[in-house]
Amino acid sequence: MADEPMYDEWIADRRAAEPSRELTDRVMAAVEERDVQHKRYVRLADRMNESRPARWAACLAALLVGSLPFLFVAYVAELLVF
Amino acid sequence: MASDQTSVRFPWFALALSFLSSGVGHIYCGRIVKGLFLYAARFLLPLLCIIAAFAQPTNGVLLGLILVPGAATVIIYLYSPIDAYAIAKRAGPDYKLKEYNRASLYWLLVAMQLAYPVALTWVAREYVYEPFLIPTRSMSPNFLAGDRILVNKRPFRNGFPERGDVVVFRTPASEVGRTWIKRVIGVAGDRIVIKGREITVNGKKLERERVPTESIAQIRKQVKGYVYHESHAGRRYRVLFADDSIDGSAVDEINVTVPDRSVFVMGDNRDRSRDSQHIGPIHVGDVIGYVDYMYFPAETWSRFGVYRD
């Protein structure tokens, strides 16, 4: 690859390019935003971890949603009639 | 690949993830191989039931092929959260985060596993088998009210329904119910003559032979009347009459030639069925498919399995 003139030309062109002044700011802002989002998840999980009712509610909601496919199949198979 | 970052594994979160989708709680706890195995099992087991239905095995084998994957799916669904909870508890607060420990991956896996049964059922219902619940006794003594049947939607053996096939079809808009189940008595070009209880197809009378009462003892609760074996086009099936007179129901004499691309259908409960005697022949385009299985029979489980006359 490195011997190919087109590639050499492209890499020389890339090396000559000047990064914009805001590039560092943009990178740092993206990293910060990612951290904030991640922290939001962690904060929510931490807060739920401290509350027994919240943990129960989360697990029961998950059980309900997770069992929906079983109910759906039973309904389609005409085993559950509403 | 593990990173240097550590994080606590919440057991309740592992439990909730596993309730939502088997195996994802394990992935959250770093057990990717076991997690993917449990996850894949939930995908593959329902497929086994469909593959089993294609093979048309004996009733015993069929029951096994439905019960084993069904039971395994439920066991996996129950085992997965308990195991994930225990693993998360053992992992403690110093769990080293892996590359795949990402919330986006968990939710993607959960969404796929929740959507899968809907997609699989839709495809199976649309193109392979459609389940139906029989609400009436118009096909007694072969199909009782409360029977659940699987209708094969693949093309008919010769492209069109044949005499003696039991088919499910869309009813004309003026009739009650969206679909009916009946037996094909005549196909395109056949001349059907019905006088009282006597049926003649292309000049040949359908012969009947009385069935001993003992042979229908198990379904006697739903089958009131006289049962006969009727022979037609090499098939032998049971039909039911309210009494043993020869006059039959009050329908006028029928003398019809079945039009092109149509079939003449009748209920096996000859005195309690609304069928082609009343609404005329059915267009083959309205036929949904033919009955292959009785997967949840009413009255007795001895009727479970591949439907045969």
HADDOCK unambig.tbl for C-alpha pairs under 7 A between the chains (distance, minus, plus):
assign (segid A and resid 55 and name CA) (segid B and resid 12 and name CA) 6.45 0.50 0.50
assign (segid A and resid 58 and name CA) (segid B and resid 16 and name CA) 6.67 0.50 0.50
assign (segid A and resid 59 and name CA) (segid B and resid 12 and name CA) 6.92 0.50 0.50
assign (segid A and resid 59 and name CA) (segid B and resid 15 and name CA) 6.80 0.50 0.50
assign (segid A and resid 59 and name CA) (segid B and resid 16 and name CA) 4.66 0.50 0.50
assign (segid A and resid 62 and name CA) (segid B and resid 16 and name CA) 5.28 0.50 0.50
assign (segid A and resid 62 and name CA) (segid B and resid 19 and name CA) 5.52 0.50 0.50
assign (segid A and resid 62 and name CA) (segid B and resid 20 and name CA) 5.18 0.50 0.50
assign (segid A and resid 63 and name CA) (segid B and resid 19 and name CA) 4.96 0.50 0.50
assign (segid A and resid 63 and name CA) (segid B and resid 20 and name CA) 6.35 0.50 0.50
assign (segid A and resid 65 and name CA) (segid B and resid 20 and name CA) 6.28 0.50 0.50
assign (segid A and resid 66 and name CA) (segid B and resid 19 and name CA) 5.35 0.50 0.50
assign (segid A and resid 66 and name CA) (segid B and resid 20 and name CA) 4.07 0.50 0.50
assign (segid A and resid 66 and name CA) (segid B and resid 21 and name CA) 6.34 0.50 0.50
assign (segid A and resid 69 and name CA) (segid B and resid 114 and name CA) 6.40 0.50 0.50
assign (segid A and resid 69 and name CA) (segid B and resid 117 and name CA) 6.08 0.50 0.50
assign (segid A and resid 77 and name CA) (segid B and resid 131 and name CA) 5.67 0.50 0.50
assign (segid A and resid 78 and name CA) (segid B and resid 132 and name CA) 6.73 0.50 0.50
assign (segid A and resid 78 and name CA) (segid B and resid 133 and name CA) 6.12 0.50 0.50
